[in-house]
Amino acid sequence: LKNMFKNFKLNKLLFFAPLITLMFCFNAPQNDEEKMQTIMISVKNTLSYLHYSPKPINDAYSADVYDKYMEMIDPGKRFFLQSEVDEFSKHRTKLDDYLNRGDLTFYKLTVDKLYDRTAEIEKYSQEILSKPINFEENDELILEPKLKKYPQNQEELKNEWKKFIKYNILQEIETLNAKEETQREKKDSVNRLKLKDTIKLEILTPAQKQVKATEEVKDLMTSMFKRFQKRKKMDWFSVYMNAYTEVFDPHTNYFSPQDKEDFDVNFAGKVIGIGATIQESKGKIKIGTLVVGAPAWKSKQISEGDEILKVQSKKGEEPINVTGMLVDEAVRFIRGEKGTEVVLTLKKKDGTIKEVKMIREEVAIEDTFARSIIINGANGKKYGFINLPSFNADFEDAKGRNASDDIKAELIKLKAQNVEGIILDLRNNGGGSLTEVVDIMGLFMNSGPVVQVKDGNGRVQVMRNKQNDPIWTGPLVIMQNELSASASEILAGAMQDYGRAVIVGSPQSFGKGTVQTFVELNRFLNTSDDFGALKLTIQKFYRVNGKSTQLKGVESDIPMKDVFSYEEIGERFDNYALPWDQVNSSSFTVNNSINVAELAKNSQSRMAQNKFYQLLLESAQWREKLDKEEKISLNLKEFEAVMKTRKAQIDKFKPLIKYNNGLNFALHADELARGKTDEVFAKKSENWMKNLKRDIFLQETVNIISELK
């Protein structure tokens, strides 16, 4: 994406020529409504001129946008009446016209009605929760939205919310039952082992559980409606615009200025702030986990659980009261420029009020970076395991962290430990920078083509690894699953095409074979205001063998089904995904020295005999069946009977939670040293190793790499 964006900017006169005149078409909008109108027209022009495969803006497109928007604004068919939807449907083929001229008629009609309806529903909910609820009625809740109809009148709407509330109370009762059982198990364990610890059981009667569960749901509903009321209409406008963009393809999205800021933070893996998690609890903004070494931690005056009352974002300005504010809004006041002062007014747990001054610093989000560990195999050999959560890159800072440098550093550490092979884990890695894929390829093999990229005009460009000094040339296995997407698929596909690595995991990866870039909308306007940006699909990429990863993804050399294999995860399940195709193959040399067929045969034999793996597959199939349940009884006795049956199944799958793959892990010396002074890092490392020990797929991957020559 980095090189793509460079090329995009170099060619912008060519690409943007039809849009240059737009700068002179708009004056600076005076209010939110004018701003929305301007955004609509800018989005339309950007889509039409720059999208990889632009759609005709016509009635058929309008109908698709209408369906998408209705699904987004009221997914559970729990807010609008059928009569209102009938009124909305009169606009079904007009949304293309509204986009062309920046007409807000349909948007205002639906959002105004949504706010009115929500105010009514809040009153209904309070009324329902203020009276005793009858759990002996034989009613049921439809769980599948496609089977639901919009309520015909107010009475049906009220009844729908009564069912929804009842369902949530029943779930809370079940949660209380589960907590009670956990307490019993702990007490039995303490008594059996004759430990000194005392476990106090809190036994509630069925009636008391109903009361407690109802109060909990009442709090949840109050919080839900408060959050809704605080949502600005511009937030709903983003939803509306994304109905227009995502019908082009699922990865073309409108980002408000705030959404773009959040995206940049996650992509770069760093944030300028105080180094504390901010969370909401019953309408209060509170401090969560502190990052060791960051400003909040260094202040020695801030603790987890402190309530934030006010934030002075800039020196000399009046503090802003954040009580009752949405979390993301409060966070934006706390973030700021590096080296600037921020003052928090906190209410401590003892009730005292304290002002804490801090200087904002760059705080790394370490969970987005590569990390490695040593696996001591049963055969006396050591293997290196590298987890790469994303192909992160910092485009703004030349000295910022990126995935390829992190992988290189981990490989150097692992080589120093004389490991026999490397396992690169790309599971759940949704992608990132395209150039990082190319650079990472250069860490494992000599120069050659890595990926082919085609633009909307059909021009194909080959991106090549030009390095001839790989860090690791030994055995390599790549792990993937259904959530491995985009850049992950390019790397896995290239490694597979060259025969450089064995790909293990889900039968196929996600199937995202498109390239996006950001286009700032205010570049076309005669204003310095921020109108947000469009993340726009501008290219498709192809493997060196010419095949696209779009829809089909990368097929594993050694397939192993997992919990996601039975769910509708992947590009192929999206109605608006771009099609699969292929281009000519690049010129590259294949290494045929790996006997994949033999490795796969041995693996399949082991997994067929692995009772835990078979139990995991049974669990996944059972969960798939649950997900497809269309309705559930709201009669207490019937609901409890269903839960009892489910619990029996869950108990059957409990061995999976306690599963230990027998692998022995060793942290690097520098991480062991850091863990002695950094409690948070030590706890994260401990949890990471616990999860690795429960990983059936990692156990089998070690078996596979031990057979690799």
Disulfide bonds with the S-S distance in Angstrom:
none
